């Protein structure tokens, strides 16, 4: 399996565009979302990150 660097850069760029769009359209909402994460324990944040990675890998595998 060859690593497609162009595809990787496109995917990374798309992630930045989506993230930036959220901050541009809903700055107050994004701030509230981040503040709501502060009191959560690291183990719960780690579990959420692993779940997001799993969903992402599943989406990639289905594509």
Residue frames as a rotation matrix with the C-alpha (Angstrom) as fourth column:
UNK 1
0.580 0.814 0.000 0.00
0.814 -0.580 0.000 0.00
0.000 0.000 -1.000 0.00
UNK 2
-0.450 -0.742 0.497 1.48
0.749 -0.617 -0.243 3.33
0.487 0.263 0.833 -1.08
UNK 3
-0.139 0.332 -0.933 1.09
0.734 -0.598 -0.322 6.46
-0.665 -0.730 -0.160 0.97
UNK 4
0.050 0.261 0.964 -0.68
0.869 -0.487 0.086 9.11
0.492 0.834 -0.251 -1.10
UNK 5
-0.632 -0.417 -0.653 0.74
0.721 -0.624 -0.300 12.35
-0.282 -0.661 0.696 0.26
UNK 6
-0.898 0.352 0.265 -1.50
-0.129 -0.785 0.607 14.51
0.422 0.510 0.750 -1.93
UNK 7
0.025 0.950 -0.311 -4.61
0.229 0.297 0.927 12.80
0.973 -0.095 -0.210 -0.58
UNK 8
-0.068 -0.139 -0.988 -3.30
0.987 0.132 -0.087 13.19
0.143 -0.981 0.128 2.96
UNK 9
-0.921 -0.317 -0.226 -2.78
0.346 -0.933 -0.103 16.92
-0.178 -0.173 0.969 2.47
UNK 10
-0.583 0.786 0.205 -6.27
-0.188 -0.377 0.907 17.28
0.790 0.491 0.368 0.99
UNK 11
0.212 0.670 -0.712 -7.82
0.599 0.487 0.636 15.45
0.772 -0.561 -0.298 3.95
UNK 12
-0.353 -0.424 -0.834 -5.83
0.921 -0.313 -0.231 17.54
-0.164 -0.850 0.501 6.42
UNK 13
-0.989 0.003 0.148 -6.82
0.044 -0.950 0.309 20.71
0.142 0.312 0.940 4.60
UNK 14
-0.221 0.975 -0.026 -10.48
0.031 0.034 0.999 19.69
0.975 0.220 -0.037 4.67
UNK 15
0.117 0.202 -0.972 -10.25
0.930 0.321 0.179 19.08
0.349 -0.925 -0.150 8.41
UNK 16
-0.743 -0.452 -0.494 -8.83
0.596 -0.783 -0.179 22.59
-0.306 -0.427 0.851 8.87
UNK 17
-0.818 0.499 0.287 -11.56
-0.126 -0.641 0.757 24.09
0.562 0.583 0.587 6.68
UNK 18
0.098 0.905 -0.414 -14.32
0.387 0.349 0.854 22.39
0.917 -0.244 -0.316 8.67
UNK 19
-0.061 -0.210 -0.976 -12.75
0.998 -0.034 -0.055 23.38
-0.021 -0.977 0.211 11.98
UNK 20
-0.927 -0.344 -0.152 -12.27
0.335 -0.939 0.078 26.96
-0.169 0.021 0.985 10.83
UNK 21
-0.543 0.803 0.245 -15.83
0.016 -0.281 0.959 27.11
0.839 0.525 0.140 9.53
UNK 22
0.232 0.608 -0.759 -17.18
0.797 0.328 0.507 26.11
0.557 -0.723 -0.409 12.92
UNK 23
-0.311 -0.435 -0.845 -15.12
0.862 -0.504 -0.058 28.80
-0.401 -0.746 0.532 14.64
UNK 24
-0.985 -0.078 0.155 -16.07
0.147 -0.853 0.500 31.43
0.093 0.515 0.852 12.05
UNK 25
-0.372 0.923 0.096 -19.80
0.022 -0.095 0.995 30.73
0.928 0.373 0.015 12.12
UNK 26
0.704 0.683 -0.193 -20.31
0.122 0.151 0.981 29.86
0.699 -0.714 0.023 15.81
UNK 27
-0.306 -0.936 0.175 -17.49
-0.095 -0.153 -0.984 31.37
0.947 -0.317 -0.042 17.92
UNK 28
-0.225 0.265 0.938 -19.61
-0.948 -0.281 -0.148 31.62
0.224 -0.922 0.314 21.07
UNK 29
0.809 0.587 -0.007 -20.92
-0.579 0.800 0.158 28.10
0.099 -0.124 0.987 20.69
UNK 30
0.449 -0.734 -0.509 -17.42
0.173 0.631 -0.757 26.72
0.877 0.251 0.410 20.15
UNK 31
-0.483 -0.609 0.629 -16.19
-0.476 -0.421 -0.772 28.57
0.735 -0.673 -0.086 23.24
UNK 32
0.196 0.648 0.736 -19.07
-0.980 0.145 0.133 27.13
-0.020 -0.748 0.663 25.30
UNK 33
0.881 0.114 -0.459 -18.32
-0.212 0.963 -0.167 23.65
0.423 0.244 0.873 23.95
UNK 34
-0.023 -0.975 -0.221 -14.66
0.102 0.218 -0.971 23.92
0.994 -0.045 0.095 24.95
UNK 35
-0.480 -0.120 0.869 -15.51
-0.758 -0.443 -0.480 25.27
0.442 -0.889 0.122 28.39
UNK 36
0.575 0.760 0.304 -17.92
-0.816 0.505 0.281 22.38
0.060 -0.410 0.910 28.95
UNK 37
0.655 -0.395 -0.644 -15.03
0.051 0.874 -0.484 19.95
0.754 0.284 0.592 28.33
UNK 38
-0.155 -0.828 0.538 -12.77
-0.555 -0.378 -0.741 21.40
0.817 -0.413 -0.401 31.02
UNK 39
0.010 0.132 0.991 -14.40
-0.991 0.131 -0.007 19.68
-0.131 -0.982 0.133 34.03
UNK 40
0.888 0.358 -0.290 -14.44
-0.411 0.899 -0.149 16.25
0.207 0.252 0.945 32.35
UNK 41
0.456 -0.755 0.472 -11.82
-0.272 0.387 0.881 13.73
-0.847 -0.530 -0.029 33.49
UNK 42
-0.283 -0.694 -0.662 -9.02
-0.880 -0.086 0.466 12.84
-0.381 0.714 -0.587 31.09
UNK 43
-0.806 -0.032 0.591 -10.23
0.055 0.990 0.129 9.23
-0.589 0.136 -0.797 30.86
UNK 44
0.210 0.963 0.172 -13.58
0.446 0.062 -0.893 10.35
-0.870 0.264 -0.417 29.49
UNK 45
0.498 -0.126 -0.858 -11.96
-0.640 -0.721 -0.266 12.68
-0.585 0.681 -0.440 26.96
UNK 46
-0.623 -0.781 -0.045 -9.62
-0.649 0.484 0.587 9.88
-0.437 0.395 -0.808 25.91
UNK 47
-0.495 0.532 0.687 -12.57
0.419 0.839 -0.348 7.54
-0.761 0.116 -0.638 25.42
UNK 48
0.597 0.721 -0.351 -14.35
0.077 -0.487 -0.870 10.16
-0.798 0.492 -0.347 23.30
UNK 49
0.104 -0.666 -0.739 -11.20
-0.879 -0.409 0.244 10.60
-0.465 0.624 -0.628 21.21
UNK 50
-0.823 -0.401 0.402 -10.87
-0.235 0.885 0.402 6.87
-0.517 0.236 -0.823 20.68
UNK 51
-0.016 0.904 0.427 -14.54
0.512 0.374 -0.773 6.64
-0.859 0.206 -0.469 19.69
UNK 52
0.633 0.214 -0.744 -14.09
-0.395 -0.737 -0.548 9.48
-0.666 0.641 -0.382 17.18
UNK 53
-0.400 -0.848 -0.348 -11.03
-0.823 0.165 0.544 7.74
-0.404 0.504 -0.763 15.75
UNK 54
-0.688 0.188 0.701 -12.97
0.198 0.978 -0.068 4.49
-0.698 0.092 -0.710 15.43
UNK 55
0.440 0.898 -0.008 -15.84
0.322 -0.167 -0.932 6.21
-0.838 0.408 -0.362 13.63
UNK 56
0.399 -0.384 -0.833 -13.37
-0.747 -0.663 -0.052 7.96
-0.532 0.643 -0.551 11.33
UNK 57
-0.704 -0.702 0.104 -11.60
-0.544 0.628 0.557 4.71
-0.456 0.336 -0.824 10.50
UNK 58
-0.309 0.699 0.646 -14.93
0.471 0.702 -0.535 3.03
-0.827 0.139 -0.545 9.84
UNK 59
0.665 0.558 -0.497 -15.92
-0.087 -0.603 -0.793 5.85
-0.742 0.571 -0.352 7.48
UNK 60
-0.051 -0.779 -0.625 -12.57
-0.912 -0.219 0.347 5.58
-0.407 0.588 -0.699 5.68
UNK 61
-0.787 -0.267 0.556 -12.96
-0.144 0.956 0.256 1.83
-0.600 0.122 -0.791 5.39
UNK 62
0.073 0.910 0.408 -16.44
0.511 0.317 -0.799 2.18
-0.857 0.267 -0.442 3.91
UNK 63
0.493 0.116 -0.862 -15.30
-0.458 -0.808 -0.371 4.79
-0.739 0.578 -0.345 1.37
